[in-house]
């Protein structure tokens, strides 16, 4: 995923341009930190207290220059309009979030409002056909077959979500 994101950024923006990045549902901050290390100014939004604590811990281990390029906001992705002005970001990430949102339309509209003209919105969402991948890779053929045609699954955290 990181390679594909980097390719999209390189295709859209001049090499070396320092981008304003919003990472909504950033989890432990893996992408936020990776992009800050690349020189971008990153704002991470996460509502889960455990995830944002993990992101803060990971950020604290980074050099001061990288720490200065990252801002962490504990909030729900639906609240971006309360924290940021429209058009504030060149790149908006929303990876692995939409399958947890009952009605994603409002969230998607809010993310789109955060983009500057010509910006890049990066969405990563588990699709229904991919649900067969995990049992298939584990050799659970009946589980893989049952997953086809399904849109619901239980994730690693034990949450029932949808593709």
N, CA, C and O of each residue as an XYZ file, in Angstrom:
652
protein
N       0.812     -1.175      0.000
C       0.000      0.000      0.000
C       0.867      1.255      0.000
O       0.567      2.210     -0.717
N       1.936      1.267      0.793
C       2.804      2.444      0.855
C       3.396      2.753     -0.517
O       3.476      3.914     -0.920
N       3.808      1.711     -1.225
C       4.381      1.912     -2.563
C       3.356      2.531     -3.501
O       3.672      3.461     -4.244
N       2.129      2.020     -3.470
C       1.094      2.553     -4.339
C       0.752      3.999     -3.982
O       0.540      4.824     -4.871
N       0.699      4.306     -2.697
C       0.433      5.675     -2.279
C       1.557      6.599     -2.748
O       1.295      7.685     -3.267
N       2.789      6.175     -2.568
C       3.930      6.982     -3.021
C       3.884      7.211     -4.528
O       4.207      8.302     -4.999
N       3.487      6.193     -5.287
C       3.376      6.340     -6.742
C       2.311      7.371     -7.102
O       2.516      8.195     -7.994
N       1.177      7.327     -6.410
C       0.101      8.293     -6.683
C       0.531      9.717     -6.330
O       0.227     10.660     -7.060
N       1.225      9.865     -5.228
C       1.709     11.190     -4.825
C       2.716     11.706     -5.850
O       2.652     12.868     -6.249
N       3.646     10.849     -6.280
C       4.664     11.249     -7.249
C       4.046     11.626     -8.592
O       4.552     12.514     -9.279
N       2.962     10.962     -8.967
C       2.312     11.254    -10.245
C       1.521     12.564    -10.199
O       1.305     13.188    -11.238
N       1.094     12.980     -9.022
C       0.218     14.144     -8.898
C       0.945     15.422     -8.495
O       0.518     16.517     -8.863
N       2.032     15.298     -7.748
C       2.704     16.467     -7.183
C       4.155     16.527     -7.632
O       4.768     15.491     -7.886
N       4.716     17.741     -7.733
C       6.134     17.868     -8.108
C       7.042     17.174     -7.086
O       6.775     17.196     -5.885
N       8.099     16.570     -7.576
C       9.064     15.897     -6.703
C       9.607     16.913     -5.695
O       9.974     18.031     -6.056
N       9.651     16.504     -4.436
C      10.190     17.359     -3.387
C       9.192     18.307     -2.752
O       9.511     18.954     -1.754
N       7.982     18.407     -3.310
C       6.988     19.298     -2.703
C       6.593     18.755     -1.333
O       6.280     17.572     -1.196
N       6.609     19.607     -0.338
C       6.190     19.239      1.002
C       4.674     19.365      1.065
O       4.131     20.458      0.900
N       4.002     18.268      1.299
C       2.544     18.224      1.250
C       1.931     18.332      2.636
O       2.549     17.985      3.643
N       0.697     18.824      2.660
C      -0.121     18.846      3.874
C      -1.008     17.609      3.798
O      -1.839     17.485      2.898
N      -0.826     16.699      4.746
C      -1.496     15.399      4.713
C      -2.415     15.267      5.921
O      -2.032     15.592      7.045
N      -3.628     14.787      5.678
C      -4.579     14.448      6.738
C      -4.788     12.944      6.701
O      -5.175     12.391      5.672
N      -4.533     12.283      7.822
C      -4.708     10.835      7.921
C      -5.851     10.583      8.903
O      -5.662     10.666     10.116
N      -7.030     10.276      8.378
C      -8.230     10.073      9.188
C      -8.361      8.600      9.540
O      -8.357      7.735      8.663
N      -8.477      8.326     10.832
C      -8.489      6.938     11.291
C      -7.086      6.369     11.213
O      -6.883      5.257     10.726
N      -6.118      7.136     11.694
C      -4.707      6.820     11.503
C      -4.223      5.631     12.311
O      -3.111      5.155     12.087
N      -5.040      5.129     13.260
C      -4.598      3.999     14.062
C      -3.360      4.356     14.859
O      -3.330      5.381     15.540
N      -2.341      3.521     14.780
C      -1.112      3.749     15.543
C      -0.163      4.706     14.842
O       0.928      4.971     15.347
N      -0.558      5.232     13.682
C       0.223      6.273     13.020
C       1.265      5.804     12.033
O       2.175      6.564     11.701
N       1.166      4.595     11.558
C       2.175      4.040     10.659
C       2.382      4.909      9.417
O       3.510      5.299      9.116
N       1.299      5.214      8.696
C       1.421      6.033      7.484
C       1.765      7.475      7.819
O       2.553      8.104      7.112
N       1.188      8.002      8.882
C       1.464      9.390      9.274
C       2.950      9.578      9.530
O       3.543     10.544      9.050
N       3.554      8.676     10.276
C       4.977      8.785     10.572
C       5.828      8.568      9.325
O       6.825      9.261      9.124
N       5.448      7.630      8.507
C       6.197      7.369      7.271
C       6.209      8.614      6.384
O       7.244      8.967      5.818
N       5.061      9.274      6.264
C       4.981     10.464      5.422
C       5.697     11.656      6.063
O       6.269     12.484      5.353
N       5.673     11.751      7.381
C       6.418     12.819      8.065
C       7.919     12.618      7.865
O       8.660     13.582      7.675
N       8.356     11.376      7.908
C       9.777     11.095      7.663
C      10.180     11.503      6.250
O      11.335     11.851      6.002
N       9.225     11.460      5.329
C       9.486     11.865      3.939
C       9.444     13.387      3.777
O       9.661     13.902      2.680
N       9.166     14.103      4.861
C       9.201     15.562      4.830
C       7.864     16.255      4.794
O       7.814     17.485      4.769
N       6.778     15.510      4.790
C       5.447     16.117      4.712
C       4.942     16.526      6.094
O       5.355     15.970      7.112
N       4.048     17.500      6.108
C       3.400     17.945      7.351
C       2.114     17.137      7.485
O       1.231     17.238      6.634
N       2.001     16.343      8.536
C       0.921     15.365      8.665
C       0.079     15.642      9.901
O       0.597     15.879     10.992
N      -1.233     15.606      9.699
C      -2.175     15.670     10.806
C      -2.901     14.335     10.856
O      -3.512     13.914      9.874
N      -2.832     13.677     11.994
C      -3.496     12.394     12.168
C      -4.712     12.550     13.054
O      -4.643     13.183     14.107
N      -5.822     11.976     12.632
C      -7.064     11.999     13.398
C      -7.412     10.568     13.775
O      -7.454      9.683     12.920
N      -7.660     10.347     15.054
C      -8.009      9.017     15.552
C      -8.907      9.185     16.760
O      -8.623      9.998     17.640
N      -9.995      8.419     16.810
C     -10.911      8.547     17.948
C     -10.615      7.553     19.066
O     -10.940      7.815     20.224
N     -10.006      6.419     18.737
C      -9.757      5.390     19.736
C      -8.611      5.805     20.649
O      -7.499      6.032     20.173
N      -8.863      5.908     21.965
C      -7.822      6.360     22.893
C      -6.581      5.466     22.908
O      -5.465      5.965     23.052
N      -6.763      4.153     22.763
C      -5.614      3.252     22.757
C      -4.754      3.442     21.512
O      -3.526      3.400     21.582
N      -5.406      3.651     20.381
C      -4.656      3.850     19.138
C      -3.907      5.177     19.164
O      -2.747      5.242     18.758
N      -4.559      6.228     19.638
C      -3.876      7.526     19.652
C      -2.745      7.517     20.675
O      -1.733      8.189     20.476
N      -2.900      6.772     21.761
C      -1.801      6.630     22.731
C      -0.622      5.919     22.080
O       0.527      6.307     22.292
N      -0.892      4.884     21.291
C       0.178      4.181     20.580
C       0.853      5.098     19.570
O       2.073      5.059     19.411
N       0.066      5.922     18.888
C       0.633      6.875     17.926
C       1.501      7.902     18.635
O       2.578      8.246     18.148
N       1.045      8.393     19.774
C       1.838      9.368     20.543
C       3.154      8.750     21.014
O       4.198      9.403     20.995
N       3.096      7.505     21.431
C       4.312      6.812     21.881
C       5.297      6.642     20.718
O       6.497      6.871     20.872
N       4.780      6.242     19.567
C       5.639      6.072     18.394
C       6.230      7.418     17.963
O       7.400      7.494     17.588
N       5.429      8.464     18.017
C       5.895      9.796     17.645
C       6.982     10.278     18.596
O       7.950     10.903     18.163
N       6.832      9.995     19.881
C       7.818     10.424     20.879
C       9.189      9.793     20.632
O      10.207     10.350     21.043
N       9.224      8.650     19.974
C      10.487      7.974     19.680
C      11.182      8.532     18.438
O      12.313      8.152     18.131
N      10.510      9.425     17.732
C      11.069     10.005     16.503
C      11.947     11.218     16.832
O      11.782     11.836     17.884
N      12.875     11.556     15.935
C      13.674     12.768     16.124
C      12.783     14.013     16.159
O      11.675     14.015     15.622
N      13.284     15.060     16.796
C      12.511     16.290     16.990
C      11.991     16.874     15.670
O      10.866     17.370     15.615
N      12.797     16.817     14.621
C      12.369     17.362     13.331
C      11.130     16.670     12.786
O      10.261     17.313     12.198
N      11.051     15.377     12.978
C       9.877     14.627     12.516
C       8.700     14.903     13.446
O       7.571     15.070     12.985
N       8.956     14.950     14.743
C       7.882     15.272     15.692
C       7.223     16.601     15.349
O       6.009     16.753     15.489
N       8.014     17.550     14.905
C       7.501     18.870     14.574
C       6.633     18.902     13.337
O       5.931     19.885     13.099
N       6.669     17.844     12.545
C       5.841     17.778     11.333
C       4.550     16.998     11.532
O       3.783     16.823     10.585
N       4.300     16.528     12.749
C       3.109     15.704     13.005
C       2.253     16.347     14.077
O       2.747     16.765     15.124
N       0.967     16.417     13.798
C      -0.033     16.873     14.774
C      -1.040     15.741     14.937
O      -1.539     15.202     13.949
N      -1.335     15.384     16.175
C      -2.304     14.318     16.455
C      -3.555     14.932     17.067
O      -3.473     15.755     17.979
N      -4.708     14.527     16.560
C      -5.992     15.036     17.033
C      -6.864     13.851     17.412
O      -7.130     12.986     16.577
N      -7.310     13.800     18.653
C      -8.231     12.742     19.058
C      -9.638     13.212     18.738
O     -10.181     14.100     19.395
N     -10.213     12.600     17.718
C     -11.539     12.998     17.257
C     -12.065     11.936     16.308
O     -11.330     11.054     15.863
N     -13.323     12.037     16.014
C     -13.988     11.169     15.050
C     -13.784     11.759     13.650
O     -13.781     12.979     13.486
N     -13.616     10.917     12.667
C     -13.443     11.376     11.288
C     -14.579     12.218     10.768
O     -14.390     13.013      9.848
N     -15.764     12.059     11.344
C     -16.908     12.872     10.928
C     -16.758     14.328     11.352
O     -17.486     15.190     10.860
N     -15.836     14.610     12.247
C     -15.688     15.955     12.813
C     -14.589     16.781     12.147
O     -14.161     17.787     12.712
N     -14.124     16.388     10.975
C     -13.031     17.125     10.343
C     -13.394     18.597     10.132
O     -12.538     19.470     10.271
N     -14.645     18.875      9.801
C     -15.081     20.257      9.575
C     -15.002     21.119     10.820
O     -14.919     22.343     10.713
N     -15.026     20.515     11.993
C     -14.920     21.270     13.246
C     -13.462     21.621     13.561
O     -13.201     22.535     14.343
N     -12.527     20.908     12.963
C     -11.107     21.099     13.274
C     -10.319     21.810     12.175
O      -9.312     22.462     12.450
N     -10.787     21.681     10.922
C      -9.998     22.165      9.792
C     -10.872     22.923      8.798
O     -12.065     22.651      8.668
N     -10.266     23.867      8.109
C     -10.971     24.608      7.065
C     -11.026     23.782      5.785
O     -10.129     22.978      5.529
N     -12.069     23.970      4.981
C     -12.113     23.265      3.697
C     -10.870     23.589      2.871
O     -10.370     24.713      2.898
N     -10.387     22.605      2.147
C      -9.238     22.792      1.271
C      -7.907     22.880      1.986
O      -6.936     23.373      1.411
N      -7.832     22.416      3.222
C      -6.612     22.562      4.027
C      -5.527     21.539      3.727
O      -4.399     21.692      4.197
N      -5.835     20.500      2.960
C      -4.875     19.410      2.787
C      -4.696     19.047      1.318
O      -5.641     19.069      0.529
N      -3.452     18.711      0.977
C      -3.131     18.249     -0.376
C      -3.472     16.774     -0.548
O      -3.873     16.338     -1.627
N      -3.308     16.020      0.523
C      -3.563     14.573      0.513
C      -4.403     14.233      1.741
O      -4.103     14.668      2.853
N      -5.458     13.450      1.522
C      -6.279     12.951      2.626
C      -6.293     11.434      2.534
O      -6.629     10.862      1.497
N      -5.919     10.791      3.641
C      -5.920      9.332      3.732
C      -7.072      8.879      4.609
O      -7.365      9.489      5.637
N      -7.708      7.821      4.199
C      -8.734      7.170      5.016
C      -8.597      5.671      4.733
O      -9.292      5.117      3.881
N      -7.698      5.042      5.459
C      -7.349      3.643      5.206
C      -7.918      2.745      6.298
O      -7.635      2.930      7.481
N      -8.727      1.764      5.882
C      -9.257      0.783      6.816
C     -10.286      1.333      7.776
O     -10.392      0.854      8.905
N     -11.047      2.328      7.354
C     -12.022      2.979      8.235
C     -13.459      2.761      7.770
O     -14.337      2.478      8.585
N     -13.701      2.886      6.488
C     -15.080      2.925      5.977
C     -15.890      1.681      6.305
O     -17.114      1.763      6.405
N     -15.243      0.532      6.475
C     -16.005     -0.676      6.785
C     -16.559     -0.664      8.205
O     -17.372     -1.514      8.566
N     -16.112      0.311      9.018
C     -16.626      0.449     10.382
C     -17.718      1.515     10.480
O     -18.323      1.688     11.538
N     -17.968      2.218      9.397
C     -18.924      3.324      9.388
C     -20.233      2.829      8.771
O     -20.265      2.361      7.633
N     -21.298      2.943      9.541
C     -22.607      2.451      9.078
C     -23.041      3.127      7.777
O     -23.407      2.448      6.817
N     -23.000      4.448      7.742
C     -23.371      5.229      6.557
C     -22.186      6.114      6.185
O     -22.036      7.191      6.762
N     -21.335      5.698      5.239
C     -20.095      6.427      4.972
C     -20.229      7.703      4.144
O     -19.249      8.435      4.000
N     -21.410      7.993      3.595
C     -21.546      9.140      2.695
C     -21.117     10.457      3.334
O     -20.389     11.230      2.711
N     -21.549     10.724      4.552
C     -21.207     11.989      5.210
C     -19.709     12.075      5.481
O     -19.109     13.139      5.322
N     -19.111     10.977      5.884
C     -17.674     10.965      6.129
C     -16.917     11.245      4.831
O     -15.993     12.059      4.817
N     -17.297     10.585      3.754
C     -16.630     10.798      2.470
C     -16.776     12.234      1.988
O     -15.823     12.816      1.471
N     -17.954     12.805      2.154
C     -18.165     14.203      1.752
C     -17.275     15.132      2.571
O     -16.706     16.082      2.034
N     -17.154     14.862      3.860
C     -16.291     15.669      4.714
C     -14.830     15.561      4.321
O     -14.108     16.558      4.322
N     -14.392     14.362      3.985
C     -13.008     14.168      3.549
C     -12.747     14.929      2.253
O     -11.708     15.570      2.101
N     -13.691     14.855      1.327
C     -13.532     15.566      0.055
C     -13.441     17.077      0.281
O     -12.686     17.759     -0.411
N     -14.200     17.605      1.242
C     -14.136     19.046      1.540
C     -12.778     19.459      2.076
O     -12.388     20.618      1.932
N     -12.058     18.548      2.684
C     -10.753     18.880      3.256
C      -9.677     19.045      2.190
O      -8.630     19.635      2.456
N      -9.924     18.529      0.976
C      -8.921     18.546     -0.082
C      -8.780     19.908     -0.740
O      -9.770     20.574     -1.046
N      -7.535     20.309     -0.952
C      -7.233     21.486     -1.759
C      -7.504     21.117     -3.219
O      -7.518     19.934     -3.561
N      -7.720     22.114     -4.085
C      -7.897     21.804     -5.509
C      -6.731     20.975     -6.037
O      -5.566     21.277     -5.776
N      -7.063     19.930     -6.779
C      -6.049     19.030     -7.320
C      -5.506     18.034     -6.324
O      -4.544     17.323     -6.615
N      -6.118     17.972     -5.133
C      -5.638     17.081     -4.075
C      -5.914     15.619     -4.360
O      -6.595     15.271     -5.325
N      -5.375     14.775     -3.504
C      -5.485     13.327     -3.649
C      -6.197     12.744     -2.432
O      -5.770     12.958     -1.297
N      -7.274     12.014     -2.668
C      -7.989     11.291     -1.619
C      -7.652      9.818     -1.767
O      -7.934      9.214     -2.801
N      -7.052      9.240     -0.740
C      -6.641      7.834     -0.765
C      -7.532      7.040      0.179
O      -7.519      7.257      1.391
N      -8.305      6.121     -0.385
C      -9.199      5.264      0.386
C      -8.711      3.825      0.292
O      -8.369      3.340     -0.787
N      -8.684      3.166      1.413
C      -8.374      1.740      1.435
C      -9.522      1.065      2.161
O      -9.752      1.300      3.348
N     -10.243      0.218      1.426
C     -11.439     -0.429      1.969
C     -11.406     -1.894      1.580
O     -11.120     -2.239      0.433
N     -11.698     -2.743      2.532
C     -11.753     -4.175      2.257
C     -12.965     -4.442      1.359
O     -14.085     -4.048      1.686
N     -12.734     -5.112      0.228
C     -13.868     -5.418     -0.631
C     -14.377     -6.831     -0.354
O     -13.672     -7.655      0.230
N     -15.590     -7.093     -0.775
C     -16.253     -8.349     -0.422
C     -15.490     -9.579     -0.924
O     -15.404    -10.574     -0.205
N     -14.940     -9.535     -2.129
C     -14.222    -10.702     -2.648
C     -12.958    -10.997     -1.847
O     -12.527    -12.147     -1.758
N     -12.368     -9.958     -1.267
C     -11.148    -10.149     -0.491
C     -11.396    -10.885      0.819
O     -10.449    -11.355      1.449
N     -12.650    -10.993      1.236
C     -12.952    -11.688      2.480
C     -12.539    -13.154      2.435
O     -12.301    -13.769      3.475
N     -12.456    -13.708      1.244
C     -12.060    -15.115      1.094
C     -10.547    -15.293      1.191
O     -10.063    -16.416      1.331
N      -9.806    -14.206      1.119
C      -8.350    -14.289      1.071
C      -7.745    -14.881      2.348
O      -6.933    -15.803      2.274
N      -8.126    -14.371      3.496
C      -7.511    -14.842      4.751
C      -7.761    -16.334      4.974
O      -6.805    -17.071      5.217
N      -9.033    -16.819      4.901
C      -9.204    -18.271      5.086
C      -8.521    -19.076      3.981
O      -8.010    -20.168      4.228
N      -8.516    -18.531      2.757
C      -7.864    -19.239      1.661
C      -6.366    -19.379      1.877
O      -5.800    -20.446      1.640
N      -5.717    -18.303      2.328
C      -4.280    -18.360      2.590
C      -3.961    -19.335      3.721
O      -2.871    -19.904      3.775
N      -4.920    -19.518      4.618
C      -4.729    -20.455      5.726
C      -5.141    -21.880      5.397
O      -5.065    -22.761      6.253
N      -5.578    -22.115      4.155
C      -5.985    -23.464      3.761
C      -7.379    -23.843      4.211
O      -7.763    -25.008      4.105
N      -8.154    -22.878      4.714
C      -9.527    -23.132      5.151
C     -10.444    -22.953      3.940
O     -11.052    -21.898      3.758
N     -10.533    -23.994      3.122
C     -11.251    -23.890      1.852
C     -12.748    -23.712      2.047
O     -13.382    -22.977      1.290
N     -13.328    -24.372      3.053
C     -14.769    -24.178      3.275
C     -15.031    -22.749      3.750
O     -16.030    -22.143      3.365
N     -14.141    -22.207      4.583
C     -14.287    -20.820      5.012
C     -14.127    -19.845      3.864
O     -14.827    -18.835      3.791
N     -13.196    -20.154      2.963
C     -12.986    -19.293      1.788
C     -14.213    -19.316      0.892
O     -14.662    -18.267      0.430
N     -14.761    -20.497      0.641
C     -15.963    -20.586     -0.200
C     -17.147    -19.880      0.443
O     -17.923    -19.215     -0.244
N     -17.288    -20.019      1.745
C     -18.396    -19.356      2.441
C     -18.263    -17.843      2.385
O     -19.268    -17.134      2.414
N     -17.033    -17.337      2.305
C     -16.813    -15.889      2.297
C     -17.267    -15.246      0.991
O     -17.679    -14.086      0.978
N     -17.190    -16.003     -0.114
C     -17.669    -15.428     -1.373
C     -19.164    -15.169     -1.269
O     -19.917    -16.025     -0.803
N     -19.584    -14.011     -1.695
C     -20.987    -13.650     -1.619
C     -21.368    -13.029     -0.289
O     -22.513    -12.616     -0.108
N     -20.441    -12.956      0.634
C     -20.700    -12.359      1.936
C     -20.116    -10.955      1.968
O     -19.153    -10.665      1.258
N     -20.691    -10.090      2.782
C     -20.112     -8.760      2.973
C     -19.793     -8.509      4.443
O     -19.260     -7.454      4.787
N     -20.109     -9.458      5.306
C     -19.877     -9.274      6.738
C     -18.765    -10.204      7.206
O     -18.633    -11.323      6.710
N     -17.980     -9.745      8.149
C     -16.930    -10.581      8.711
C     -16.578    -10.070     10.099
O     -16.928     -8.951     10.473
N     -15.890    -10.895     10.844
C     -15.387    -10.522     12.175
C     -13.890    -10.263     12.025
O     -13.143    -11.131     11.574
N     -13.460     -9.062     12.406
C     -12.050     -8.703     12.226
C     -11.186     -9.230     13.364
O     -11.674     -9.916     14.261
N      -9.875     -8.896     13.317
C      -8.932     -9.375     14.326
C      -9.257     -8.852     15.714
O      -8.868     -9.463     16.709
N      -9.963     -7.733     15.798
C     -10.336     -7.160     17.100
C     -11.618     -7.771     17.654
O     -12.051     -7.439     18.757
N     -12.224     -8.674     16.868
C     -13.464     -9.303     17.299
C     -14.698     -8.481     16.983
O     -15.783     -8.768     17.488
N     -14.540     -7.447     16.140
C     -15.671     -6.596     15.764
C     -16.332     -7.129     14.498
O     -15.651     -7.547     13.561
N     -17.652     -7.112     14.478
C     -18.377     -7.467     13.273
C     -18.447     -6.244     12.377
O     -18.993     -5.212     12.766
N     -17.895     -6.358     11.181
C     -17.858     -5.245     10.234
C     -18.288     -5.737      8.867
O     -18.645     -6.903      8.700
N     -18.252     -4.847      7.891
C     -18.668     -5.215      6.538
C     -17.603     -4.807      5.537
O     -16.777     -3.936      5.808
N     -17.634     -5.433      4.405
C     -16.717     -5.058      3.305
C     -17.430     -4.055      2.438
O     -16.869     -3.586      1.448
